[in-house]
Amino acid sequence: MKVLSIVGARPQFVKLAPVAHAFSAAGYEHVIVHTGQHYDTRMSDVFFEDLQIPEPDVHLGVGSGSHGVQTGAMLGALDAVLEEHAPDWVLVYGDTNSTIAGALSAVKLHLAVAHLEAGLRSFNRRMPEEHNRVLTDHAADLLLAPTEVAMAHLADEGLADRSVMVGDVMTDVCFLVRDAVGGQQPALPQGIDPANDYLVSTIHRAENTDDPARLRSIVDALNDVPMPVLLLAHPRLVARCAEFEIDLHGGSIVTANPLPYPGMVAAVMHSRGVVTDSGGLQKEAYLLGVPCTTLRTETEWVETLEGGWNVLDPELTSLSELAVRSTPTTTQRAPYGDGRAAQAVASVLAARVR
Ligand code: UD1
C-alpha cells in the first residue's frame, strides 16, 4: 500500500513521527510531502532529525503569506505531486493551512483522503484552524478521530459512517520521548535554573499576537507571575512584539528560542506549570502530569479541563495565582489513548483501502 503524507507546520511533524514509524513497520510505501509552511530550522528540520522521521520526498517550499496566498500556493503545487505518486491514501494531519490544501487537492483528483486528528472543534469561527478542521473533515473520505468527544462531533455533523476512533498519535510520541529523556534535569536556556520552580510558556495564536493591546496585556501578565517564565518564542510572537514595540524583558519572562521536541518534553516535565495558547502543549502538559493555564476562551481538548489539570484564563484575571497553582491530585482517566494510536492508523488505512 502507498500512503502520501502532507505536512508543513511544526505540530504536524510531531504527529508524523509515530505514523511514519508505524507505516515503516507495516511495510507500506510512504511518500512525505513538506509544504514548506514552516521553514526555519528550529520549526522544521530539528523535528525530522530528533524524531527520526525520513527526509521529505518532496518539498514545496511555499513559505509564509496571508491565508489565501499560502493555501493557494500549496494547491497550485500539489496537483502535479499527487498525480505523479498516485497513492492509495493521501493522509493530512491536524488543522493548519497545509491540512486543508492537502485535502482539497486530493479530493479534486479523486484520490482517497484520510484526516488524522479529525473531529476536534473549538466552535470559534474566528480561528483559521476551525475553518481548516471543519472543511477538511467534510472533504475527507476517512476521519481518524483521537477521542470519543471528537467522534461525537463528527456524528453531530452527519459524518459517523466515515469516522473511526484511533486514539491520539501525540500520546504515542509524547510517552516515547518522556521515557527516553527520563528523569534527568533538562538543559534549559540561560536564565532558568532547573533546580528551582519555573513555568514554560508559548504564545502564537493570531487572536493573542495580532492585536497590540491584547499582546501587551499578555506580556504584562506573564511578567507579573511570581516565578521565572521560560517563554519559548514562536517567530510570529517575535515579529509582532518587534512591530508593536513590546519589550519581552523587564519582569519574570526569560525569552528563548523554540525548543526541539525532546527538550520541550524535558522542560515541561520539570516545570511547575505551563501557560500557553497551543493545543498540543495543553495536551502534553496533561500527559506529563503538569498543570496548564490556557490563554484562550475555549479549548478543543476539553478532557484536559477535568479535575483542574487545565484552566482557561482568557481575561488574564488571576494569572499570577492560577499559573503557579499546585499540581492537581485528581486521577486522569487516559482519554488520549495508551500510546498505540499510530498502529491503529496503519491498520484502519489497510482495512479501508479502496
Ligand atoms: C501555524 C498553524 C497553527 C499551528 C502553528 C504551529 C495555520 C492557519 N496555523 O500557525 O494552527 O498551531 O502553525 O506553530 O496553519 N514564521 C517564520 N518561520 C517559520 C514559520 C513561520 O518566521 O518557519 C513566521 C512568519 O512571519 C509567518 C508567521 O510566523 O508569517 C506565521 O506562520 P504561519 O505558518 O502562517 O502560521 P503559524 O502562526 O505558525
Residues whose N, C-alpha, C, O or C-beta is under 5 A from the ligand:
A	BS01	UD1	A9 R10 P11 Q37 H38 Y39 D40 M43 S64 G65 D95 T96 N97 P128 E129 H204 P235 R236 A239
